[in-house]
């Protein structure tokens, strides 16, 4: 009986196929190679496939843009608090300096108190509470990014004043804590120069005629208004009688 003719794929899948072209050793080697190729393709596909992570409960509730905005404000808050407290600590070193006059000592103490109070009260306590409420699903009404932006713009004014105070103290420190006395400079009296008289431009005949017509028209309009006013007064008097 002649051997059954099969395709190569059938021959590879048929463990009992004994055709001379596909010996058991060669068939086993081919199956192993195809298996390795398939695993390699699957591995490459899984590597290139981008998995979409499941959103967290907060992200599902507030949305990714809201959480990203809150995180940005939180990072800015932490940076600002660290910077202001660092400036206050820098000036604390000079509070016991006996060579500094009392007025400057008062300015140093005022800046240190201003910076630390701003951090403790406005920034960490109030703004920090707003940031916590902004990511709390149970807090109502919800704190929006617009609310955070408005409060931060308001507190930025006080941060700017603290920075200005520190810059003034730093300028004094570089000048050995001596205030610069500014001597007013007297300005020289301005010279009275003769102002040349300006001559009025001569109007052309056409322009003069137009100006005269406008003036006559205005006089006529005023006369009409006076006549109407007088007529109205007579009518009111007649009605009163």
Secondary structure, DSSP 8 states (H G I E B T S, - for coil): -------HHHHHH-TT---SSS-HHHHHHHHHHHHHHHHHHHHHHHHH--------HHHHHH-HHHHHHHHHHHHHHHHHHHHHHHHHHHHHTTTT-TTS-HHHHHHHHHHHHHHHHIIIIIIIIIIHHHHHHHT-TT-SS---HHHHHHHHHHHHHHHHHHHHHHHHHHHHHHTTT---------------------------HHHHHHHHHHHHHHHHHHHHHHHHHHHHHHHHHHHH-
